[in-house]
Every structure is written in structure tokens, then in C-alpha cells.
Amino acid sequence: MDLRDKVGQRLMLTFDGPELTEDVARFIVDLRAGGVILFGKNITGVEQVTRLNSDLQALAARNGLPPLLIAIDEEGGRVSRMPADGQAWIAPSQMAQAAAGGDSIATSAGVIARRLRKLGFNLDFAPVADINSDPTNPAIGIRSFGIDPTLIGKAVTTAVQAYLVEGIAPCVKHFPGHGDTSVDSHLGLPVVSHDRAHLDNYELKPFQDAFAAGVPALMTAHILFPQIEPSGLPATLSPYFLTTLLREELGYQGLVFSDALEMHAISKIYPIPEASFMTLKAGADIALPMGTLDDQRASFERLVERAAELDLDGPLSRIMAFKERFVQPILPPDPVREQQDAELVARVARQSVTALGSTELLPLSGQEQRPVVIDFELPLASMVEEGRQAGLHFKNLLTERWPTIQFLAVPAAVPDDNTGALLETARGSSLLIIVLRNAVRWPNQARLLRELLEVQPRSVVVAARDPYDLKLAPQAPVRLAIYGDPPVSVRALVEALFGEFEITGQLPVKVE
């Protein structure tokens, strides 16, 4: 390989659209790309994305490039890129899997991995090893397995092993831990005040368990730890975190990926091309500059200009060994196994539904005279998720059982002038179902919840996202958590409401 080839292998690129256009093909070849990551903007259907991934690998082969790493963020729950015709295989969130217990984590990871192999992916940026110790964390929440570092370590180990069995590379994230933050790194730079002793005893434990399980890849966190890294560099750009701690002290030997460098935690402080150089200089193997095509081209040229300052050969040997291990042929469709996999994640979703306290109003009756649902809807809760019509799915499932239902969708922020009519509707209902989404972070939603329960005590309160919302409704006769609202979890909620299975989920975090 010449210099530009070696530099290109250190980059994972992104592009717009669902097709490999001439411009995109030229962009990938010009930058000698080591890999690409696909998002919802690239995926419109199962056949389409399978064809796109096949075309990408064919492009690399025609142009003398090593095979591409083709990555995706497919965690389950609210972080999924699956198209409309693939939503039956979206697993419940990691927190839901933990709540379900038993073999749910291994089952979910296995389904995700098999699905990705059939679509032509070879790398999944999952599982999440962060400990969700801050209930107000806007970036992690139900993406975490919970709050206990020992149990999270066991869960991460289980998921890693399940991915490896199916031939997909898991990538544990976000090192050294994104759980104790109240700032979303997509929007700003989180600052964590912990010292090294706290990190050793808490945040690092799940990562160390993942290392012991043989996890082949790791993604960094855009977080500043001023007591540990006094230079003021976030972990993604820090030689201390990525080399001294990770490689030398913890002995990690796998690939290190930066998180996306266009996230504002980085790009508001450092230009994307400079950040791309800094993360590789700090010890990352592969940078994800993201941003526009121009940003990514500029990052490539910046790395070429300063290549003499980088170790190119050591990381390159790791990258090529990784590709040899994980770039495999696309698995052919298997309708029987795919139906079985859809049933498996549906089972996990049912086992994850959790009741806090009484279930005295359940099962609901299809003969209810004036049922009302108030569903708080989020336009987009976090930059990492790309949104599905969870409320519409919920409405359709309930209407099948309750033709007389009155279904009211309310913005999660709750405009100040939009409560009077809602309260009168709730007062006149025979039963009220309140579906909360991040009420602990929306004061108007929390206030309206209290008012609704005052006018209609005969209520079922559902935390459709973070279970911490349930602490706002201690007086509700029924409180349920489903840990995220992918289709399988929404369907499980409806089945639970109507008594189609026993509710057995256990909270993986402290709510009260």
C-alpha cells in the first residue's frame, strides 16, 4: 500500500442517500476508504440495503481496495436503523433485555447479528457498556443494561459472545463511560468530575469484562474528565485515555474507533479534520469524521499531510486482521429462521414489561365504555435515534381491541395553552391510559400528569422510554415500564394491558 492507501484505511466514511451513485463511488475510491457506516438516510428496505452493501464491496474489489468494514448502530430499542420492512427484527432496548432476564440478552444479540449478516453488515457499534448512573442522562438511558457495574459487565460479556458466534464484530462503547452525564455529547461536551479511583471501581468494570470476553472493537466517548486528564482533552482525543490507560494499563488489543467527530462535543471546539488527526495521534485506529463529504475529504487530506506524525503500520495490521476475520459473504435469506427470530424478540419484549406495585386494573376489558389514551410524543429525543411512528403503532393496536377509544397525541413539551380540553376529556373518561416519554426532563409533561391523575384516578401510567418517569406517579393504581418503544415493545405493552401474558419484568435501575 502507498501512503494514501494506508491513510484511507484509517477512516470510516458516511454519505447521503440509499444508492451507490457515481459521486459517492468516486468519493469512496478517492479516499481509499477503510469502511463506511450506514444510517437511516441510507436504508429504505431490506432488499435495497442488501444490494447497497453488495455494491459497496464490489466497488472496493474493482478498485484494488481491501474489503470494506460496513458498520451500523443497531442496539435495539430506540437506536435502530432498520427499514419499515425490517422492523419485526428490532430487538427491545438493552435495558428491556436486562429487565426480561433469563437468556434475553443472548437471544437479542443473536437475532441482531443474524439480521445484520443477511443485510451485508460486518460491524455493529454495540453493545453499550455505559452505566446509566444519572437518571437525567439524555444520551444513554435505556441504551444501558442498567446501573450495577457487575451485572452490566455480565450482560456485555453475554452480548459480545453472542455476536461473535454469529460472525458479526461487536464494538463496545463508549469508553471510558458515558453513563454519568447530563449533557448529550451530540450537542455539547459533557464534563465528569470523577477521579481515577471512581473510574476503576465503576465505569471501567464493564469494559474490562468485555475485554476478557474478547471484544474485538471499542468506541470512544466525547467526555472530559478534568481530574484525570488535566490537559483539557476529551477522551476521544486524549493520549492518556486511548494509549496510556487503554493499551498500556488495561492491555486492550482490539480496534479503537472514535465516536462521530461531527458531534458538537468535538466539532464546536476542534475542526473535524484536526479532530480526525488528533484522535489517531492519541491512539485510535479508525476515525469517524462524519459531516459533509467536504469535511471528510478535508480530514483525509489532513491525515495525508501529517502522516509522518502517525504510526500507520501498527494500526493497519490490526485493521487488516480484523477485516480478514469479520468480512464474510452475505448470508442468504432464510424465511423460516427469520420468522423464528421475530418471535424470539417478541418474547423478550413480553418478558421485559415491568409493573411497579399493583396491577389492580388489569387485565383491561374490551367492553370499556369511554377509554381515553393520552400519548406524549417526542419529535426526536436524541440525535442518535432516527424516529419511528410509535404512537401511531400503539393507536392501531388499541383500536383493534377498543373501537370506541379516544386517542390523543400530545407533544412531550406540552404547550401551556393545551391542557384545559385534555383535563376535561380525562375527567369524562371511564379509564385513562397515560403514556409518558421523558417526563422527568419535561416539566410541563410532569405537571400535566399530576393534573390528569387528580381528575381521573382510574389510570394506567406507562413509561414508554426511561422508567424513571414512573416516580412522578406514585398514586397511579397501575404503573408499567417497557424501556423503549420499538414495535415489539409497543405490541407487548398492549398484550400486557389485556392480560395476554403474566407481567414478570424486573427493574434494572432504581426508580424510587
BAZAMI-158968 format. One record per residue (C-alpha): x, y, z. Coordinates in steps of 0.1 Angstrom, whole numbers, padded with zeros to 4 digits, always signed. Layout:
BEGIN
XYZ;...
//
This chain:
BEGIN
+0000+0000+0000;+0011+0036-0007;+0007+0064+0018;-0028+0074+0007;-0040+0038+0009;-0027+0035+0044;-0043+0067+0055;-0076+0058+0038;-0078+0026+0058;-0079+0047+0090;-0112+0064+0080;-0148+0053+0082;-0170+0074+0059;-0206+0083+0055;-0227+0096+0026;-0263+0106+0018;-0289+0085+0000;-0298+0049-0005;-0278+0042-0037;-0241+0040-0047;-0241+0069-0071;-0211+0078-0093;-0203+0107-0070;-0204+0085-0039;-0184+0058-0056;-0157+0083-0066;-0156+0097-0031;-0150+0063-0015;-0124+0053-0040;-0106+0087-0039;-0103+0085-0001;-0092+0048-0002;-0118+0042+0025;-0113+0016+0051;-0150+0014+0058;-0184+0031+0057;-0212+0035+0083;-0249+0035+0072;-0277+0054+0088;-0314+0056+0082;-0308+0080+0054;-0291+0051+0035;-0317+0025+0042;-0352+0022+0027;-0358-0015+0025;-0343-0049+0032;-0335-0057-0004;-0322-0022-0011;-0297-0021+0018;-0285-0057+0010;-0279-0046-0026;-0262-0014-0015;-0238-0033+0008;-0230-0058-0020;-0224-0029-0044;-0200-0013-0019;-0179-0044-0016;-0179-0049-0053;-0167-0013-0057;-0138-0019-0033;-0128-0051-0051;-0128-0034-0086;-0106-0006-0074;-0079-0025-0056;-0092-0017-0021;-0093-0041+0008;-0128-0052+0016;-0148-0026+0034;-0159-0026+0070;-0196-0018+0068;-0210-0006+0101;-0243+0003+0116;-0257+0014+0150;-0281-0014+0157;-0285-0016+0195;-0322-0024+0197;-0348-0002+0213;-0346+0034+0203;-0313+0031+0184;-0321+0011+0153;-0317+0018+0116;-0340-0010+0104;-0363-0001+0075;-0401-0004+0076;-0400-0040+0062;-0374-0050+0088;-0390-0036+0120;-0401-0071+0132;-0365-0078+0140;-0358-0047+0160;-0349-0061+0194;-0361-0044+0226;-0336-0020+0242;-0307-0032+0263;-0324-0021+0295;-0355-0040+0284;-0333-0071+0277;-0319-0068+0313;-0354-0064+0327;-0365-0096+0309;-0338-0117+0325;-0330-0153+0315;-0314-0157+0281;-0329-0124+0267;-0296-0107+0262;-0280-0135+0243;-0312-0141+0223;-0315-0104+0213;-0278-0101+0203;-0281-0133+0183;-0311-0120+0164;-0295-0087+0157;-0263-0103+0145;-0280-0128+0122;-0301-0099+0107;-0270-0078+0100;-0252-0107+0083;-0282-0111+0060;-0281-0074+0051;-0244-0073+0044;-0230-0056+0075;-0200-0069+0093;-0196-0045+0123;-0222-0033+0148;-0215-0004+0171;-0230-0023+0201;-0233-0033+0229;-0234-0002+0251;-0213-0008+0282;-0222+0025+0299;-0236+0025+0334;-0267+0048+0335;-0260+0062+0369;-0276+0096+0361;-0314+0093+0356;-0314+0125+0336;-0288+0113+0311;-0302+0123+0277;-0277+0103+0257;-0278+0068+0273;-0308+0060+0294;-0324+0027+0282;-0295+0021+0259;-0277+0009+0290;-0282-0025+0306;-0287-0008+0340;-0269+0006+0370;-0250-0022+0386;-0214-0025+0371;-0211-0062+0378;-0244-0071+0362;-0237-0048+0332;-0203-0065+0328;-0220-0099+0327;-0246-0086+0302;-0220-0071+0279;-0200-0103+0280;-0231-0123+0270;-0239-0099+0242;-0203-0099+0229;-0201-0137+0229;-0235-0139+0210;-0223-0115+0183;-0191-0134+0178;-0209-0168+0175;-0229-0153+0146;-0198-0138+0129;-0206-0101+0134;-0180-0079+0151;-0194-0062+0182;-0180-0028+0192;-0183-0020+0229;-0190+0017+0237;-0185+0045+0249;-0151+0042+0266;-0143+0051+0294;-0180+0055+0302;-0209+0079+0292;-0234+0070+0318;-0229+0097+0345;-0235+0127+0323;-0264+0151+0320;-0253+0166+0286;-0258+0148+0253;-0224+0148+0235;-0242+0153+0202;-0250+0188+0215;-0221+0198+0239;-0191+0185+0258;-0200+0166+0289;-0177+0171+0319;-0175+0144+0346;-0158+0151+0379;-0148+0116+0389;-0113+0107+0398;-0093+0077+0387;-0103+0056+0417;-0140+0060+0408;-0133+0052+0372;-0115+0020+0382;-0142+0009+0406;-0172+0017+0385;-0172+0029+0348;-0143+0007+0337;-0156-0026+0350;-0180-0035+0322;-0153-0026+0296;-0127-0048+0314;-0153-0077+0313;-0158-0071+0276;-0120-0072+0270;-0119-0105+0289;-0147-0118+0266;-0126-0110+0235;-0145-0080+0222;-0127-0070+0190;-0136-0033+0188;-0142-0003+0211;-0157+0031+0205;-0146+0062+0224;-0166+0088+0244;-0165+0125+0238;-0163+0133+0275;-0139+0155+0296;-0126+0141+0329;-0107+0171+0343;-0095+0153+0374;-0079+0125+0353;-0069+0143+0321;-0057+0178+0331;-0048+0188+0296;-0084+0195+0288;-0088+0169+0261;-0119+0148+0258;-0113+0111+0260;-0116+0107+0222;-0086+0130+0217;-0066+0120+0247;-0034+0100+0245;-0038+0093+0282;-0071+0075+0277;-0065+0059+0244;-0029+0048+0249;-0017+0050+0285;-0049+0037+0301;-0065+0016+0274;-0035+0000+0257;-0008+0000+0283;-0026-0003+0316;-0057-0023+0306;-0039-0043+0279;-0066-0039+0252;-0055-0052+0218;-0085-0047+0196;-0095-0019+0172;-0104+0015+0186;-0129+0037+0167;-0136+0073+0175;-0172+0083+0180;-0185+0106+0153;-0163+0137+0152;-0190+0160+0138;-0208+0157+0172;-0208+0191+0188;-0188+0179+0218;-0159+0178+0194;-0167+0200+0164;-0176+0231+0184;-0141+0231+0197;-0120+0214+0171;-0124+0215+0133;-0133+0180+0120;-0101+0175+0100;-0079+0184+0131;-0100+0162+0154;-0095+0133+0129;-0058+0137+0132;-0059+0142+0170;-0078+0110+0177;-0055+0089+0155;-0025+0106+0171;-0040+0098+0206;-0043+0061+0198;-0075+0055+0178;-0072+0031+0149;-0101+0045+0128;-0116+0079+0129;-0152+0087+0120;-0151+0123+0108;-0187+0123+0095;-0201+0157+0085;-0202+0166+0048;-0183+0149+0020;-0161+0180+0020;-0154+0176+0057;-0144+0140+0052;-0122+0149+0022;-0105+0176+0042;-0099+0151+0070;-0083+0126+0046;-0060+0153+0032;-0051+0165+0067;-0041+0130+0076;-0020+0126+0044;-0003+0159+0052;+0006+0149+0088;+0011+0111+0081;+0047+0113+0093;+0034+0121+0128;+0013+0089+0129;+0020+0053+0134;+0005+0039+0102;+0017+0003+0102;+0007-0009+0136;-0029+0001+0133;-0030-0011+0097;-0020-0046+0108;-0049-0046+0133;-0073-0033+0107;-0064-0059+0081;-0065-0088+0106;-0100-0075+0117;-0112-0075+0081;-0099-0109+0074;-0118-0122+0104;-0152-0104+0100;-0157-0095+0063;-0177-0125+0052;-0202-0133+0025;-0238-0121+0029;-0260-0148+0044;-0289-0158+0021;-0325-0152+0032;-0339-0178+0055;-0377-0172+0059;-0382-0199+0085;-0353-0187+0107;-0364-0151+0102;-0399-0158+0114;-0384-0176+0144;-0361-0146+0151;-0391-0122+0150;-0409-0145+0175;-0378-0145+0197;-0375-0107+0201;-0413-0105+0207;-0408-0130+0235;-0381-0108+0250;-0403-0078+0248;-0431-0096+0266;-0408-0107+0294;-0394-0072+0298;-0427-0055+0306;-0424-0044+0343;-0451-0034+0368;-0443-0013+0398;-0466-0023+0425;-0503-0031+0419;-0519-0043+0387;-0554-0040+0401;-0570-0026+0369;-0555-0053+0347;-0564-0070+0325;-0584-0043+0307;-0617-0051+0292;-0626-0047+0256;-0660-0036+0269;-0647-0004+0285;-0672+0023+0276;-0651+0055+0274;-0614+0047+0273;-0590+0075+0267;-0553+0074+0258;-0531+0104+0262;-0498+0097+0244;-0469+0121+0249;-0450+0121+0216;-0413+0130+0211;-0404+0145+0177;-0368+0134+0182;-0355+0125+0217;-0318+0123+0208;-0296+0128+0178;-0286+0091+0179;-0321+0079+0171;-0339+0085+0138;-0375+0080+0148;-0405+0058+0142;-0442+0063+0145;-0445+0046+0178;-0477+0065+0188;-0494+0055+0155;-0485+0019+0160;-0499+0020+0196;-0531+0036+0184;-0537+0010+0157;-0532-0019+0181;-0555-0005+0207;-0582+0003+0182;-0584-0034+0172;-0595-0041+0208;-0612-0008+0217;-0632+0005+0187;-0645+0034+0209;-0611+0045+0221;-0603+0082+0221;-0566+0086+0214;-0550+0120+0220;-0514+0126+0209;-0498+0154+0229;-0463+0170+0223;-0439+0159+0250;-0431+0195+0258;-0469+0202+0264;-0478+0238+0253;-0491+0258+0282;-0524+0266+0264;-0532+0229+0256;-0543+0214+0289;-0578+0225+0296;-0595+0204+0270;-0573+0174+0279;-0583+0176+0315;-0620+0177+0306;-0616+0147+0283;-0598+0128+0311;-0624+0137+0336;-0651+0123+0314;-0633+0090+0306;-0641+0057+0322;-0604+0047+0321;-0573+0067+0313;-0540+0054+0299;-0512+0079+0301;-0481+0071+0280;-0451+0091+0292;-0420+0099+0273;-0391+0115+0292;-0415+0133+0316;-0386+0138+0341;-0370+0161+0316;-0402+0179+0305;-0417+0199+0335;-0449+0207+0316;-0454+0169+0310;-0448+0161+0346;-0473+0189+0357;-0500+0177+0333;-0495+0141+0346;-0503+0152+0381;-0534+0171+0370;-0546+0142+0349;-0543+0118+0378;-0562+0142+0400;-0592+0144+0377;-0591+0107+0367;-0576+0084+0394;-0586+0053+0374;-0555+0054+0353;-0527+0033+0339;-0494+0051+0336;-0468+0038+0312;-0432+0048+0310;-0426+0042+0273;-0390+0053+0275;-0369+0058+0306;-0386+0041+0336;-0376+0070+0359;-0408+0087+0347;-0428+0063+0370;-0416+0081+0401;-0437+0110+0391;-0469+0090+0395;-0467+0071+0429;-0505+0074+0433;-0514+0057+0400;-0531+0023+0405;-0511+0007+0377;-0475+0017+0366;-0458-0001+0338;-0423+0003+0322;-0415-0010+0287;-0380+0006+0283;-0384+0020+0248;-0410+0019+0221;-0399-0002+0191;-0428-0021+0175;-0421-0053+0195;-0422-0034+0228;-0454-0015+0219;-0471-0047+0209;-0460-0063+0242;-0475-0034+0261;-0509-0038+0245;-0508-0076+0251;-0499-0069+0288;-0527-0045+0292;-0552-0071+0281;-0538-0099+0302;-0524-0120+0274;-0493-0129+0295;-0481-0126+0330;-0461-0095+0337;-0427-0106+0351;-0401-0079+0342;-0377-0066+0369;-0363-0031+0371;-0326-0029+0363;-0324+0006+0378;-0336+0024+0408;-0368+0044+0403;-0380+0052+0438;
//
